[in-house]
Amino acid sequence: MPSTAVSRRELAAGLLALPGVYRPQADTQLLADALAREDIGHTTEVLEIGTGTGALALSAAARGARVTAVDVSRRAVTTARLNALRRGLSLRVLHGDFRARTAGCRYDLVVANPPYVPSPDMRLPATGPRRAWDAGPTGRLVVDRICAYAPDLLRPGGILLMVHSALCRTEDTLKQLAEAGLSAEAALRACVPWGPVLRSRRAWLHNQGIAGADEELEELVVIRAQAL
């Protein structure tokens, strides 16, 4: 049976985070709530894209799943490995691009909290903590890649859980996944106050037509897609 949801405090309890590693936030919590609804057992093979501290990967491993976690940040990889050791859980953590590190592999469940914040920069950051959130002018540079490659990552009946902001257009994600042959829906939503990154870009976001001049709340969405 699916497990019950945990609070963000419980999700992050005892987790180490090296400097610059993305700590569990509201989006992590919403994705954890979606993950808690899934039927996970000892035969379930899980991939987490963008593991950060490893919080979600460890949640799946604690339920018996065989988990692989990938992150482009070496500090995140080290952090996730340390947290797995501290919790006494088995976790395979790989450094690099998710597509390159999972070539030829398929999973029962893929969990992703990719960078999704719209940024004036045309390319993804190559270094630094901004790699955890900046995702180009539409916020979709990584989201689009996950949508495109999801069919290759999932076994028949496999499930993708991905969280992102409605600022990067939920309808575009659903459309792309449907065109890729997956059955997709917005499974969970939550509204949270704008954080410091969005507040610092208010004028730019407004000029780009991405957000209103007076917006204060961001809608987070968990997309659930299933391979047919």
C-alpha positions as CSV (number, residue, x, y, z in Angstrom):
1,M,0.0,0.0,0.0
2,P,1.2,3.6,-0.6
3,S,2.8,5.2,2.4
4,T,1.4,8.3,4.1
5,A,2.8,11.8,3.3
6,V,5.5,13.3,5.5
7,S,6.0,16.9,6.4
8,R,8.9,18.9,5.0
9,R,10.6,18.9,8.4
10,E,10.4,15.1,8.5
11,L,11.6,14.9,4.9
12,A,14.7,16.9,5.6
13,A,15.3,15.6,9.1
14,G,19.0,14.8,9.7
15,L,20.0,15.5,6.1
16,L,23.3,17.1,5.4
17,A,23.7,19.7,2.6
18,L,27.1,20.8,1.4
19,P,27.3,24.5,0.5
20,G,25.4,25.2,-2.7
21,V,23.3,22.1,-2.7
22,Y,19.6,22.6,-3.0
23,R,17.8,21.9,0.2
24,P,14.3,20.4,0.4
25,Q,11.8,23.2,-0.3
26,A,8.0,23.4,-1.0
27,D,8.5,21.8,-4.4
28,T,10.4,18.9,-2.9
29,Q,7.5,18.5,-0.4
30,L,4.8,18.5,-3.0
31,L,6.8,15.9,-5.0
32,A,7.2,13.8,-1.8
33,D,3.4,14.0,-1.3
34,A,2.9,12.6,-4.9
35,L,5.6,10.0,-4.3
36,A,3.8,8.8,-1.2
37,R,0.7,8.0,-3.2
38,E,2.6,5.6,-5.5
39,D,2.8,1.8,-4.8
40,I,6.5,1.2,-4.2
41,G,8.0,-2.1,-3.1
42,H,11.2,-4.2,-3.2
43,T,10.8,-4.9,-7.0
44,T,10.4,-1.2,-7.9
45,E,13.2,0.4,-9.8
46,V,13.3,4.2,-9.3
47,L,15.3,7.0,-11.0
48,E,15.5,10.4,-9.5
49,I,16.7,13.2,-11.8
50,G,18.3,16.1,-9.9
51,T,18.6,14.5,-6.5
52,G,20.1,17.4,-4.5
53,T,20.4,16.1,-0.9
54,G,18.9,12.8,-1.9
55,A,15.7,13.4,0.2
56,L,13.3,11.9,-2.3
57,A,15.6,9.1,-3.4
58,L,16.0,8.1,0.2
59,S,12.3,8.2,0.8
60,A,11.8,5.7,-2.0
61,A,14.7,3.6,-0.8
62,A,13.2,3.5,2.7
63,R,10.2,1.8,1.2
64,G,12.3,-0.9,-0.3
65,A,12.8,0.4,-3.9
66,R,16.1,0.0,-5.8
67,V,17.0,3.6,-6.4
68,T,19.4,5.4,-8.8
69,A,19.9,9.1,-8.4
70,V,21.6,11.5,-10.8
71,D,22.8,15.1,-10.4
72,V,25.0,17.4,-12.5
73,S,26.4,18.8,-9.2
74,R,29.4,16.9,-7.7
75,R,28.5,18.4,-4.3
76,A,25.0,17.1,-4.6
77,V,26.3,13.6,-5.5
78,T,28.6,13.7,-2.5
79,T,25.8,15.0,-0.3
80,A,23.3,12.3,-1.4
81,R,25.9,9.6,-0.8
82,L,26.7,10.9,2.7
83,N,23.0,11.1,3.6
84,A,22.5,7.5,2.4
85,L,25.3,6.3,4.6
86,R,23.9,8.3,7.6
87,R,20.5,6.7,7.1
88,G,21.9,3.2,6.4
89,L,20.1,3.0,3.0
90,S,21.3,1.7,-0.3
91,L,21.4,4.4,-3.0
92,R,23.2,4.4,-6.3
93,V,24.2,8.0,-7.0
94,L,25.7,9.1,-10.3
95,H,27.3,12.4,-11.4
96,G,26.4,13.9,-14.8
97,D,23.6,14.4,-17.3
98,F,20.6,12.1,-16.6
99,R,20.3,11.1,-20.3
100,A,24.0,10.1,-20.6
101,R,24.1,8.2,-17.3
102,T,20.9,6.2,-17.9
103,A,21.4,5.2,-21.5
104,G,19.7,1.9,-22.2
105,C,18.1,1.7,-18.7
106,R,14.4,1.8,-18.0
107,Y,12.6,2.3,-14.7
108,D,9.2,1.7,-13.0
109,L,9.2,5.2,-11.6
110,V,11.1,8.4,-12.5
111,V,11.0,11.3,-10.1
112,A,12.2,14.7,-11.2
113,N,12.6,18.2,-9.6
114,P,14.4,19.9,-12.4
115,P,15.5,23.5,-12.7
116,Y,12.4,25.4,-13.9
117,V,12.8,29.1,-12.9
118,P,12.7,31.4,-16.0
119,S,16.0,33.2,-16.3
120,P,17.4,36.0,-18.6
121,D,20.3,33.7,-19.5
122,M,19.8,31.7,-22.7
123,R,21.9,28.8,-21.4
124,L,21.9,26.7,-18.3
125,P,24.5,27.7,-15.7
126,A,27.6,25.6,-15.9
127,T,28.6,26.0,-12.3
128,G,27.2,27.3,-8.9
129,P,24.0,26.8,-7.0
130,R,21.9,28.5,-9.8
131,R,22.1,25.1,-11.6
132,A,19.4,23.9,-9.2
133,W,16.8,26.5,-10.4
134,D,17.7,28.5,-13.5
135,A,16.4,27.1,-16.7
136,G,16.5,29.6,-19.6
137,P,14.0,32.3,-20.7
138,T,11.0,30.1,-20.5
139,G,12.1,27.9,-17.6
140,R,11.8,24.8,-19.8
141,L,15.3,23.9,-20.9
142,V,15.5,20.8,-18.7
143,V,11.7,20.2,-18.4
144,D,11.5,19.8,-22.2
145,R,14.4,17.3,-22.2
146,I,12.7,15.2,-19.6
147,C,9.4,15.3,-21.6
148,A,11.2,14.2,-24.7
149,Y,13.2,11.4,-23.1
150,A,10.5,10.1,-20.7
151,P,9.3,7.3,-23.0
152,D,12.9,5.9,-23.2
153,L,13.2,6.0,-19.4
154,L,10.0,4.3,-18.5
155,R,9.0,0.6,-18.7
156,P,5.5,-0.2,-19.9
157,G,3.1,1.1,-17.2
158,G,6.0,3.1,-15.7
159,I,5.3,6.5,-14.1
160,L,7.0,9.9,-14.3
161,L,6.5,12.4,-11.4
162,M,7.8,15.8,-12.2
163,V,7.3,19.1,-10.3
164,H,7.7,22.5,-11.8
165,S,6.2,26.0,-11.6
166,A,3.1,27.0,-13.5
167,L,5.2,30.0,-14.7
168,C,6.8,27.6,-17.2
169,R,3.4,26.6,-18.6
170,T,1.8,23.4,-17.2
171,E,-0.2,23.0,-20.4
172,D,3.0,22.8,-22.5
173,T,4.3,19.9,-20.4
174,L,1.0,18.0,-20.6
175,K,0.9,18.5,-24.4
176,Q,4.5,17.3,-24.9
177,L,4.1,14.2,-22.8
178,A,0.8,13.4,-24.6
179,E,2.6,13.8,-27.9
180,A,5.3,11.5,-26.7
181,G,2.7,8.8,-26.1
182,L,2.2,9.1,-22.3
183,S,-1.0,9.6,-20.4
184,A,-0.4,12.8,-18.4
185,E,-2.2,14.9,-15.8
186,A,-1.6,17.6,-13.2
187,A,-1.8,15.4,-10.1
188,L,-1.1,17.9,-7.3
189,R,-0.9,21.7,-7.0
190,A,0.1,24.1,-4.3
191,C,0.5,27.9,-4.1
192,V,3.5,29.3,-2.3
193,P,4.8,32.8,-1.7
194,W,7.5,34.0,-4.2
195,G,11.0,33.4,-3.0
196,P,14.0,35.7,-3.3
197,V,14.9,34.5,-6.8
198,L,11.5,35.4,-8.3
199,R,11.3,38.6,-6.4
200,S,14.7,39.7,-7.7
201,R,13.4,39.1,-11.3
202,R,10.0,40.7,-10.9
203,A,10.5,43.4,-13.5
204,W,12.0,41.0,-16.0
205,L,9.3,38.4,-15.5
206,H,6.6,41.2,-16.0
207,N,8.3,42.5,-19.1
208,Q,8.5,39.0,-20.6
209,G,4.8,38.5,-20.0
210,I,5.5,35.6,-17.6
211,A,4.0,37.1,-14.5
212,G,1.9,40.0,-13.5
213,A,3.5,43.1,-11.9
214,D,1.8,42.5,-8.6
215,E,2.0,38.7,-8.4
216,E,3.1,37.3,-5.0
217,L,2.1,33.6,-5.2
218,E,3.7,30.9,-7.3
219,E,1.7,27.8,-8.3
220,L,3.7,24.6,-8.1
221,V,2.4,21.6,-10.1
222,V,3.3,17.9,-10.0
223,I,2.8,16.3,-13.4
224,R,2.1,12.5,-13.3
225,A,2.6,10.7,-16.6
226,Q,2.3,7.0,-17.3
227,A,3.7,5.0,-20.2
228,L,1.0,3.1,-22.0
